[in-house]
């Protein structure tokens, strides 16, 4: 099989490309930057998903398209999310239809649900995104579904929880840096909210299961083992042998301050972060378990693995993908000094 991965140098797109290559498939990726560690037999096309001619050329002789290109939440791109996440998705799906591809896998996000409900997110949970990133990803989902429906292309949409593994940095790099330095880390509210993650390996295992089983549909993917946010952070601090403590911040003042800092461009924490950090956020994965998928990693295990990798490897300045590079901490550095 011949595969095309948009955003193939990003955290998840890169992992999908490598797994398909390991299986013996022919893999081509398109992205605006090239991963210096990309295996030579994965073809690279330097192209934005907004370049229709470039996307059309990359679609030639492709069987399956994996659409992972996106401006993610932590970029704080505002309305520019719409350009890549909606118009880019339109171009990818329309050119895939013209090329007659056999299937599309579309990588989406929890953010399409907006403020998470008190219980588990399942198939009945309404889609009510509350910020630019979530709204753009939902619009992209709906557009992809409509174009695939008209073209008769089987579509698999995967919405992963926050994904962790060796090499995952971004917002987690801030957490890891503070714990390694023995700084206090903060939760909004009590920290008793249960927040679910997913290990990249477990995500890719389900991804391949759905792909190989030829089961189009929409799937919410997260681990089945997680505690409260405070308990998982305490576990990581213990693992790191750090003197850090988990400190609580009152909800209204913390959210209001983070909102002001965001709009003043003084904080890397975007609305998706500060509007959901204190909320329950987890998927009902019973339908996935019924398909025979079994995640290997708990929240605590994946946090520890990602932390150990960060301590051993640091930050590679050649990597520019948001989830694989460091964040500028802005005003958070002042809080770190006081912690």
C-alpha positions in Angstrom: 0.0 0.0 0.0 1.1 3.6 -0.7 0.4 6.2 2.0 0.5 9.9 2.2 0.8 11.6 5.6 0.1 15.4 5.8 2.0 16.9 8.7 4.2 13.9 8.6 7.1 15.6 10.5 4.8 16.4 13.5 4.6 14.3 16.7 1.9 11.9 15.6 2.3 12.1 11.9 5.9 11.1 12.2 5.0 8.1 14.3 2.3 7.0 11.8 4.9 7.3 8.9 7.5 5.2 10.8 5.0 2.5 11.7 3.7 2.2 8.2 7.3 2.0 6.9 8.1 -0.7 9.4 5.2 -2.7 8.0 6.8 -2.6 4.6 4.4 0.0 3.1 5.5 2.9 0.8 5.3 6.1 2.7 5.3 9.8 1.5 5.0 12.7 3.9 4.3 16.4 3.2 5.1 19.1 5.6 6.6 22.6 5.7 9.8 21.3 7.5 11.8 18.1 7.3 12.6 16.0 10.3 16.4 15.6 10.3 15.9 12.1 11.8 13.5 10.9 9.1 14.5 7.6 7.5 15.8 8.0 4.0 13.2 5.7 2.5 10.3 7.8 3.7 9.8 10.2 0.8 9.5 13.9 1.8 7.6 16.6 0.0 8.1 20.2 1.1 4.6 21.5 0.8 1.9 23.3 2.8 -1.6 21.9 2.8 -2.7 25.3 1.5 -0.7 24.7 -1.7 -3.3 23.0 -3.8 -1.0 22.2 -6.7 1.6 20.7 -4.4 -1.0 18.6 -2.5 -2.4 17.4 -5.8 1.0 16.3 -7.0 1.7 14.5 -3.7 -1.6 12.5 -4.1 -0.4 10.7 -7.2 -0.5 6.9 -6.9 -1.5 7.1 -3.3 -3.9 4.5 -1.8 -4.5 6.0 1.7 -4.3 9.5 3.0 -3.5 10.3 6.6 -4.4 13.9 7.4 -2.5 15.0 10.5 -1.5 18.5 9.4 -2.9 21.2 11.8 -2.1 24.3 13.6 -2.4 22.9 17.2 -3.9 24.6 20.2 -0.6 25.6 21.8 0.3 27.8 18.8 -2.3 30.3 19.9 -2.9 31.0 16.2 -6.3 32.6 16.6 -8.2 32.9 13.3 -5.1 31.5 11.5 -6.3 28.1 12.8 -9.1 28.4 10.2 -6.6 28.7 7.3 -4.8 25.4 8.0 -7.4 23.4 9.9 -10.4 24.1 7.6 -9.1 25.4 4.3 -6.1 23.0 4.4 -8.5 20.1 5.2 -10.7 21.2 2.2 -7.8 21.1 -0.2 -6.5 17.7 1.1 -10.0 16.1 1.0 -10.9 17.5 -2.4 -7.6 16.5 -4.0 -7.8 13.1 -2.4 -11.2 12.6 -4.0 -9.9 13.7 -7.4 -7.0 11.2 -7.0 -9.4 8.4 -6.2 -7.8 7.3 -3.0 -9.2 4.3 -1.2 -9.5 5.7 2.3 -8.7 8.7 4.5 -7.7 8.8 8.2 -8.3 12.2 9.8 -6.6 13.1 13.1 -8.7 15.4 15.2 -8.9 16.5 18.8 -10.7 16.5 22.2 -11.2 20.2 21.7 -14.2 19.7 19.4 -16.2 18.9 22.6 -15.3 22.2 24.2 -15.6 22.4 28.0 -15.6 18.7 29.1 -18.7 17.4 30.8 -18.6 16.0 34.4 -18.6 12.4 33.3 -17.0 10.5 30.5 -17.1 11.8 27.0 -18.9 9.3 24.7 -20.8 9.1 21.4 -23.7 11.1 22.9 -21.6 14.0 24.1 -22.5 17.2 22.1 -19.8 18.9 20.1 -19.5 22.5 21.5 -16.0 23.9 21.0 -15.4 27.1 22.9 -12.2 28.5 21.3 -10.7 29.1 17.9 -8.7 25.9 17.7 -11.6 23.6 18.7 -14.0 25.4 16.3 -11.6 25.1 13.4 -11.0 21.4 14.0 -14.7 20.7 14.2 -15.3 22.6 11.0 -12.5 20.6 9.4 -14.1 17.4 10.6 -17.5 18.3 9.2 -16.0 19.4 5.9 -13.9 16.2 5.5 -17.0 14.1 6.3 -19.1 15.9 3.7 -16.5 15.6 0.9 -15.8 11.9 1.7 -19.5 11.2 1.8 -20.0 12.8 -1.6 -17.0 11.0 -3.0 -17.7 7.6 -1.4 -14.3 7.6 0.4 -14.3 5.6 3.7 -13.3 8.0 6.5 -11.9 7.2 9.9 -11.7 10.1 12.3 -9.5 9.7 15.4 -9.7 12.0 18.4 -6.9 11.3 20.8 -6.5 12.6 24.3 -3.3 14.5 25.1 -0.6 12.3 23.7 2.6 11.4 25.5 5.8 9.4 24.8 9.5 9.8 24.5 10.1 13.0 22.6 6.9 14.8 23.5 7.6 18.3 24.7 5.5 21.4 24.1 3.4 22.2 27.2 4.8 19.1 28.9 8.3 20.4 28.6 7.4 23.2 31.0 6.1 20.7 33.6 9.2 18.5 33.2 11.6 21.5 33.5 10.0 22.7 36.7 9.9 19.3 38.3 13.6 18.6 37.4 14.5 22.0 39.0 12.5 21.2 42.1 10.0 24.0 41.5 6.4 23.8 42.6 3.8 22.9 40.0 0.3 24.2 40.0 -3.3 22.9 39.5 -6.3 25.1 39.1 -8.8 24.2 41.8 -8.4 21.1 43.9 -6.6 18.9 41.4 -9.1 16.1 42.0 -10.3 16.2 38.5 -9.5 13.1 36.5 -7.6 13.9 33.3 -6.8 11.1 30.8 -3.8 10.9 28.5 -2.8 8.4 25.8 0.6 7.0 25.1 1.7 7.4 21.5 2.4 3.7 21.1 -1.1 2.8 22.3 -2.6 5.4 20.0 -0.8 4.0 17.0 -1.8 0.5 17.9 -5.4 1.5 17.8 -4.9 3.6 14.7 -3.5 0.5 12.9 -6.2 -1.7 14.3 -8.9 0.5 12.9 -7.0 0.9 9.6 -6.5 -2.8 9.1 -10.0 -3.8 10.1 -11.4 -1.4 7.5 -13.8 0.1 10.1 -14.6 3.7 9.2 -16.1 5.8 11.9 -15.2 8.3 14.7 -13.1 7.0 17.6 -12.1 8.7 20.9 -8.8 7.2 22.1 -7.4 7.4 25.7 -5.9 5.2 28.3 -8.1 3.1 30.6 -5.9 3.8 33.6 -5.6 7.2 35.1 -6.1 8.9 38.5 -6.8 12.5 39.5 -4.5 15.1 38.0 -3.0 15.8 41.4 -2.3 12.1 42.0 -0.6 11.6 38.6 1.5 14.7 39.2 2.5 13.5 42.7 3.5 10.1 41.1 5.7 11.9 38.6 7.3 14.0 41.3 8.1 10.9 43.4 9.5 9.1 40.3 11.7 12.2 39.6 13.0 12.2 43.2 12.1 15.9 43.1 11.3 18.3 46.0 8.5 19.9 43.9 5.0 20.1 45.4 1.6 20.3 43.8 0.1 23.6 44.8 -3.5 24.6 44.3 -4.7 27.9 42.7 -8.3 29.3 43.2 -10.2 28.8 39.9 -11.6 32.3 39.1 -8.5 34.3 39.9 -6.2 31.8 38.1 -8.3 31.6 35.0 -8.8 35.4 34.8 -5.1 36.0 35.2 -4.2 33.4 32.6 -6.7 34.9 30.2 -5.2 38.4 30.6 -1.7 37.0 30.2 -2.7 35.2 27.0 -4.3 38.2 25.3 -1.2 40.3 26.4 1.0 37.6 24.7 2.8 37.0 27.9 1.9 33.3 28.5 2.1 30.1 26.4 -1.1 28.8 27.9 -3.8 29.2 25.4 -7.6 29.1 26.1 -7.8 25.4 25.6 -5.4 25.0 28.5 -6.7 27.4 31.1 -10.4 26.6 30.3 -10.1 22.9 30.8 -7.1 22.3 33.1 -9.4 22.1 36.2 -12.1 20.0 34.5 -12.8 16.3 34.3 -11.6 15.2 30.8 -11.7 11.6 29.8 -13.2 9.4 27.1 -15.3 6.3 27.5 -13.0 3.7 25.8 -15.3 0.7 26.3 -16.1 0.6 22.5 -12.4 0.4 21.7 -11.8 -2.3 24.3 -14.6 -4.3 22.7 -12.7 -4.2 19.4 -9.8 -6.0 21.1 -7.6 -3.0 21.7 -5.7 -3.0 25.1 -3.6 0.1 26.1 -0.3 -0.8 27.7 0.4 2.5 29.5 -1.3 4.3 32.4 -1.1 8.1 32.8 1.6 7.7 35.4 3.7 5.4 33.3 3.6 7.6 30.2 4.4 10.8 32.2 7.4 9.1 33.8 8.7 7.8 30.4 8.4 11.2 28.7 10.0 12.9 31.7 13.0 10.5 31.7 13.5 11.0 27.9 13.5 14.8 28.4 16.1 14.6 31.2 18.3 12.3 29.1 17.9 14.1 25.7 17.0 17.7 26.4 15.8 19.9 23.5 16.8 19.5 19.9 16.8 23.1 18.4 16.4 21.6 14.9 12.9 20.4 15.7 10.2 23.0 15.0 7.0 20.9 15.4 5.0 22.4 18.4 4.6 19.1 20.2 8.3 18.2 19.7 9.9 21.5 20.7 10.1 23.8 23.8 7.7 26.6 24.6 8.6 30.1 25.4 7.3 30.4 29.0 6.9 34.2 29.1 5.4 35.4 32.4 5.4 31.8 33.7 9.2 32.2 34.2 8.5 34.7 36.9 6.1 32.3 38.6 8.8 29.6 38.3 11.4 31.8 40.1 8.9 32.4 43.0 8.2 28.6 43.3 
